[in-house]
Amino acid sequence: MIGGIALLTATIGKATNLVIEFWRKDMKGKGDYTDRTAHTVLIGWEGKVSERVVELLLEDETSNDDLIVICDAALEENPMPGQAAFVRGDSLSSAALLRRAGVPGAERVLVRTGSDDLTLATVLAVNQLNPAGHVVAHFNDSETAALARAYAPKLECTSGIAIEMLVRSSQDPGSSEVINELLSVGQGATQYRLKLPDGFEGRFGDLYLSFKQRHNATLIGHRAIGEHLPAVNPPGDTRIRGGELFYIAAARLKENCHELA
């Protein structure tokens, strides 16, 4: 009896040590997510800004149901334990670090660092790994963003729109509130994307009416197959053949295209 208790105690102790060791590895960024797929990787860390990025990812059903990996070279410990995993390396442009974060198999990769030069170097390194998912990078300078797109055509770039927002709000008061609501999943209506099957055909005007009547959603644009930029508010008689739709709704629509038209 005593021997059985001792064995049970030893087993529990060993299991506890394994859990603690795993937790320590994650906290110190020594984990390995090379074989993970369909997850999200956030490259670079900028304090409160990056915390907000993780919070927004967790609010949306497309990115809150799987792993979020923070990848950085300066952090000593996981800044958001329990909400995201963490990997650390010597350089954000290191292929070994990016592989350990699971970049090749990730569903989405977000790059935001402290400088445009570092973001550019990181984006080029990510592009060399031929990631399966969508890659988005933030640049402060539009010329650097254009350079990044020249080397990585599939890359989507964001940049600060504070000046444009300031001017637009002065000319059309309330514009900043509208834009902020469209970008926030947590409140009101939000802008979403819906991928159509390649064989889907219809007219933009018919889809617009169907979206409003059936889903109380507002169709705002379409990106044709092979096009980089979407057509926003195209004419009603525009023929739709596959591609992607962009719309505004209170919640993301289920991708059942048989109910769209």
C-alpha positions in Angstrom: 0.0 0.0 0.0 2.8 2.4 1.0 4.7 1.4 -2.1 1.6 2.2 -4.3 1.2 5.6 -2.7 4.9 6.4 -3.2 4.6 5.4 -6.9 1.5 7.6 -7.4 3.3 10.5 -5.7 6.3 10.0 -7.9 4.1 9.9 -11.0 2.2 13.0 -10.1 5.5 14.8 -9.3 7.0 13.9 -12.6 3.9 15.0 -14.5 3.9 18.3 -12.6 7.6 18.9 -13.5 6.8 18.3 -17.1 4.0 20.8 -17.0 6.2 23.4 -15.3 9.0 22.8 -17.8 6.6 23.2 -20.7 5.3 26.5 -19.1 8.9 27.7 -18.6 9.8 27.0 -22.3 6.7 28.9 -23.5 7.4 31.8 -21.2 11.0 32.1 -22.3 10.2 31.7 -26.0 11.8 28.3 -26.4 8.8 26.5 -27.8 8.7 25.0 -31.3 5.6 25.3 -33.6 7.3 24.2 -36.8 4.6 21.6 -37.6 1.6 23.8 -36.7 -0.9 24.9 -39.4 -3.9 27.2 -39.6 -2.7 29.4 -36.8 -1.7 33.1 -36.5 1.8 34.5 -36.2 2.5 38.1 -35.0 6.0 39.1 -35.8 7.5 42.0 -33.7 6.3 43.5 -30.4 5.4 47.1 -29.7 3.9 47.1 -26.3 0.3 48.3 -26.0 -0.1 48.4 -29.8 0.7 44.8 -30.1 -1.4 43.9 -27.1 -4.4 45.5 -28.9 -3.6 43.5 -32.1 -3.8 40.2 -30.1 -7.1 41.4 -28.4 -8.6 42.1 -31.8 -7.5 38.7 -33.1 -9.1 37.0 -30.1 -12.4 38.9 -30.7 -12.9 37.5 -34.3 -14.0 33.9 -34.8 -11.7 33.5 -37.7 -8.6 33.9 -35.6 -9.6 33.1 -32.0 -10.2 29.4 -32.4 -6.6 28.4 -32.8 -3.1 29.3 -31.7 -1.6 32.8 -31.8 2.2 32.9 -31.7 4.1 36.0 -30.8 7.5 36.1 -32.5 10.2 38.6 -31.3 13.9 39.0 -30.7 13.9 41.5 -27.9 11.3 40.3 -25.4 12.6 38.1 -22.5 9.3 36.5 -21.6 5.8 35.9 -23.1 4.0 39.3 -22.7 0.5 37.7 -22.9 0.6 34.2 -21.3 -2.6 32.3 -21.5 -3.7 34.3 -24.6 -0.8 33.7 -27.0 2.3 31.5 -27.3 5.8 33.0 -27.7 9.0 32.2 -29.6 12.2 34.2 -29.3 15.3 34.3 -31.4 18.3 36.5 -32.3 16.8 38.2 -35.3 13.3 38.6 -36.7 14.6 37.9 -40.2 16.1 34.6 -39.2 14.6 31.8 -41.2 15.1 29.4 -38.3 13.1 31.6 -35.9 10.3 32.1 -38.5 10.1 28.3 -39.1 10.0 27.7 -35.3 7.0 30.1 -35.1 5.3 28.0 -37.8 5.2 30.8 -40.5 5.2 28.4 -43.5 1.9 26.7 -42.3 0.2 29.7 -40.7 -3.1 30.9 -41.9 -2.2 34.5 -41.3 1.1 36.3 -40.6 1.2 39.9 -39.2 4.4 41.9 -39.3 4.8 45.1 -37.3 8.1 46.1 -35.9 9.8 49.2 -34.5 11.1 50.4 -37.9 10.3 50.1 -41.6 13.8 48.8 -42.4 13.3 45.9 -40.0 9.8 45.2 -41.2 11.1 45.1 -44.8 13.9 42.7 -43.9 11.4 40.5 -42.0 8.9 40.5 -44.9 11.6 39.5 -47.4 12.6 36.6 -45.0 9.0 35.5 -44.6 8.5 35.6 -48.4 11.5 33.3 -48.9 9.6 30.6 -46.8 6.7 30.7 -49.3 4.0 30.9 -46.6 0.7 29.2 -47.2 -1.4 31.9 -45.5 -2.0 35.6 -46.0 0.8 38.0 -45.0 0.1 41.6 -43.8 2.8 44.1 -42.8 2.6 47.6 -41.4 4.8 50.4 -42.8 5.0 54.0 -41.8 6.5 55.0 -45.2 4.5 54.3 -48.4 7.6 54.1 -50.5 9.0 51.3 -48.3 5.7 49.5 -48.5 5.8 49.8 -52.3 9.3 48.3 -52.3 8.1 45.4 -50.1 5.2 44.7 -52.5 7.6 44.7 -55.5 9.6 41.8 -53.9 6.5 40.1 -52.4 3.5 40.7 -54.7 1.1 38.8 -52.5 1.9 41.0 -49.5 -0.8 43.3 -48.1 0.5 46.5 -46.6 -1.1 48.8 -44.1 0.1 52.3 -43.2 -0.8 55.1 -40.9 -3.9 57.0 -42.1 -4.0 59.6 -39.3 -3.6 62.5 -41.6 -6.2 61.3 -44.1 -8.6 60.6 -41.1 -8.0 64.1 -39.7 -8.8 65.8 -43.0 -11.8 63.6 -43.8 -13.3 64.1 -40.3 -13.0 67.9 -40.7 -14.8 67.8 -44.0 -17.3 65.1 -43.1 -17.8 65.1 -39.3 -18.2 61.6 -37.8 -16.0 59.9 -40.4 -13.5 58.7 -37.9 -16.2 57.1 -35.8 -17.5 55.2 -38.8 -14.1 54.0 -39.8 -13.2 52.9 -36.3 -16.5 50.9 -36.0 -15.9 49.2 -39.3 -12.5 48.0 -38.1 -13.6 46.9 -34.7 -15.2 43.4 -34.3 -16.3 44.1 -30.7 -19.0 46.6 -31.5 -21.6 47.5 -34.2 -21.1 46.7 -37.9 -17.8 45.5 -39.2 -16.2 45.0 -42.6 -15.6 41.4 -43.6 -14.5 39.4 -46.7 -16.2 36.4 -48.3 -14.4 34.1 -50.8 -16.5 32.9 -53.6 -16.1 29.6 -55.5 -14.3 30.0 -58.9 -17.4 28.9 -60.7 -19.8 31.3 -59.0 -21.5 33.8 -61.3 -23.8 36.8 -60.7 -24.2 40.5 -61.0 -23.0 42.9 -58.3 -26.4 44.7 -58.1 -28.3 41.5 -57.6 -25.9 40.4 -54.9 -26.2 43.8 -53.2 -29.9 43.4 -52.9 -29.7 39.8 -51.8 -27.1 40.7 -49.1 -29.4 43.4 -47.7 -32.6 41.5 -47.8 -31.4 38.2 -46.6 -28.6 39.1 -44.2 -29.0 42.9 -43.5 -25.5 43.2 -44.8 -24.2 45.9 -47.2 -22.0 44.8 -50.1 -19.3 47.3 -50.7 -16.8 45.7 -53.2 -15.5 42.8 -55.2 -12.0 41.6 -56.0 -11.8 39.6 -59.2 -9.6 36.5 -59.5 -6.0 37.5 -60.1 -6.5 41.1 -59.2 -4.5 42.8 -56.4 -6.9 45.6 -55.6 -10.7 45.3 -55.0 -13.2 47.4 -57.0 -15.1 49.4 -54.3 -18.8 50.2 -55.1 -18.7 49.0 -58.8 -21.6 49.5 -61.1 -24.7 47.3 -60.5 -24.3 45.5 -63.8 -20.7 44.4 -63.1 -20.4 40.7 -63.7 -19.1 38.6 -60.8 -17.2 35.4 -61.6 -15.6 34.0 -58.5 -13.2 36.2 -56.5 -13.9 37.8 -53.2 -16.7 40.0 -51.8 -16.3 42.7 -49.2 -19.3 43.6 -47.1 -20.4 45.3 -43.9 -22.5 43.4 -41.3 -23.1 42.9 -37.6 -21.5 39.4 -37.8 -19.5 37.4 -40.3 -21.7 35.5 -42.7 -21.3 31.7 -43.2 -19.7 30.9 -46.5 -22.7 29.3 -48.1 -22.9 30.9 -51.5 -26.1 29.0 -52.5 -27.9 31.6 -50.3 -26.3 34.7 -51.7 -28.2 35.2 -54.9 
